Amino acid sequence: MVEVPRLLVTLPPFHDTLEALAEGHSLKNAFARLSQAYRQGESSAVLKERADYLAYAVARMPATYAVLETVLAEVAKRWPFKIKTFLDLGSGPGTAYWAAECESYRAVERDPSFIALAKELGVKGEWVQSSLEAYAFNPVDLTLFSYVVAEIKEYEALVMRAYQETSVLVIVEPGTPAGFERIRLLRRRLIAQGAHILAPCPSEGECPMQEGNWCHFSKRLSRSRLHRSIKGADLGYEDEKYSYVIAAKTSGNPCKARILTHPHVSKGKVLLPVCLGCELKTITLKKTKLKWGDALESLDSEPEEQDKKSDGKKTC
Ligand SMILES: C[S@@+](CC[C@H](N)C(=O)[O-])C[C@H]1O[C@@H](n2cnc3c(N)ncnc32)[C@H](O)[C@@H]1O
């Protein structure tokens, strides 16, 4: 991340190059068109003009990058091996490259305009211009689907093919009920294939989320002047909601509990709604710096008391 002390904001490493590429383009209209198309359920196939790609990059890359930084940091924490080979499926403008710690980055993307933009932004890697369905998978350490699954018709079969050829599989989706349902379905399919779930879940137990609730997290990120301007926004930050799963062929170090929403303070105590893997609980602490999305690595010493809030039928 590049620190900009004058503005007290943290901007992503591709920010300056993207701002230079965007200069002279009218991105506000392009962004308005795109967001309307996305709201009507369109996919990134609606991008046509140069301004569309730039608007997409200005509006979406900072949030995607911020989420991927957090999710890939979980991989580093939960999986004991170094990631050498990184495969980014449906790589778009190569957002994941900036968050990836690896020796080699390979991107598969069908859209040549996205590949060209990624290269202009400075992404260094191997490019395969192909549909994911036609891609011939071969073994890699980590495979990523970042905001792609919803755009693929037969995504279950494709994800399972990708899983066969990777040590770690990471899937990130929007933090919406529909995004979470795709994650939950894929998690179940992966577990049926013997996968170990490294995060966010503490175990491979049956997901305890009840109807009307969905497992998602929130990442706060700074907005640059350009970012604010194309969205017509005043706030200097935004909160990106996301759902994810990290699955591996071998076991790793999953957490003991995951915080599912903002902690509440009540009567001088902090209440943490957590998932234990196959049940939900509220843990009460005297105080904590833990936040939504953080993990508890042990349950022995931290809780002052634990109030069970789930159906109470299952134990993990
Ligand atoms: C919403 S964008 C996400 C881009 C990138 N993964 C990110 O998170 O910034 C989805 C990308 O997947 C690509 N894509 C969708 N379906 C594809 C397919 N069947 N084969 C190859 N690429 C595909 C699109 O062209 C687009 O670049």
The ligand as an SDF file (V2000), in Angstrom:
LIG
                    3D

 27 29  0  0  0  0  0  0  0  0999 V2000
  -16.4290   -9.1030  -12.0810 C   0  0  0  0  0  0  0  0  0  0  0  0
  -14.9730   -9.3610  -12.9890 S   0  0  0  0  0  0  0  0  0  0  0  0
  -13.8110   -9.7710  -11.7070 C   0  0  0  0  0  0  0  0  0  0  0  0
  -12.4090   -9.5310  -12.1500 C   0  0  0  0  0  0  0  0  0  0  0  0
  -11.3200   -9.9030  -11.1440 C   0  0  0  0  0  0  0  0  0  0  0  0
  -11.3530  -11.3020  -10.8070 N   0  0  0  0  0  0  0  0  0  0  0  0
  -11.3930   -9.0480   -9.9170 C   0  0  0  0  0  0  0  0  0  0  0  0
  -11.8150   -9.5680   -8.8740 O   0  0  0  0  0  0  0  0  0  0  0  0
  -11.0440   -7.8870   -9.9960 O   0  0  0  0  0  0  0  0  0  0  0  0
  -15.2590  -10.9370  -13.7310 C   0  0  0  0  0  0  0  0  0  0  0  0
  -14.1930  -11.3040  -14.7390 C   0  0  0  0  0  0  0  0  0  0  0  0
  -14.3350  -12.6680  -15.0990 O   0  0  0  0  0  0  0  0  0  0  0  0
  -14.1930  -12.7680  -16.4970 C   0  0  0  0  0  0  0  0  0  0  0  0
  -14.9710  -13.9470  -16.9100 N   0  0  0  0  0  0  0  0  0  0  0  0
  -16.2800  -14.1780  -16.6530 C   0  0  0  0  0  0  0  0  0  0  0  0
  -16.6460  -15.3650  -17.1850 N   0  0  0  0  0  0  0  0  0  0  0  0
  -15.5510  -15.8710  -17.7970 C   0  0  0  0  0  0  0  0  0  0  0  0
  -15.2990  -17.0650  -18.5040 C   0  0  0  0  0  0  0  0  0  0  0  0
  -16.2630  -17.9530  -18.6970 N   0  0  0  0  0  0  0  0  0  0  0  0
  -14.0590  -17.2640  -18.9820 N   0  0  0  0  0  0  0  0  0  0  0  0
  -13.0720  -16.3610  -18.7740 C   0  0  0  0  0  0  0  0  0  0  0  0
  -13.2450  -15.2010  -18.1080 N   0  0  0  0  0  0  0  0  0  0  0  0
  -14.4700  -14.9620  -17.6070 C   0  0  0  0  0  0  0  0  0  0  0  0
  -14.7700  -11.4870  -17.0420 C   0  0  0  0  0  0  0  0  0  0  0  0
  -14.2990  -11.2090  -18.3520 O   0  0  0  0  0  0  0  0  0  0  0  0
  -14.2540  -10.4920  -16.0090 C   0  0  0  0  0  0  0  0  0  0  0  0
  -12.9790  -10.0430  -16.3230 O   0  0  0  0  0  0  0  0  0  0  0  0
  1  2  1  0
  2  3  1  0
  2 10  1  0
  3  4  1  0
  4  5  1  0
  5  6  1  0
  5  7  1  0
  7  8  2  0
  7  9  1  0
 10 11  1  0
 11 12  1  0
 11 26  1  0
 12 13  1  0
 13 14  1  0
 13 24  1  0
 14 15  1  0
 14 23  1  0
 15 16  2  0
 16 17  1  0
 17 18  1  0
 17 23  2  0
 18 19  1  0
 18 20  2  0
 20 21  1  0
 21 22  2  0
 22 23  1  0
 24 25  1  0
 24 26  1  0
 26 27  1  0
M  CHG  2   2   1   9  -1
M  END
$$$$
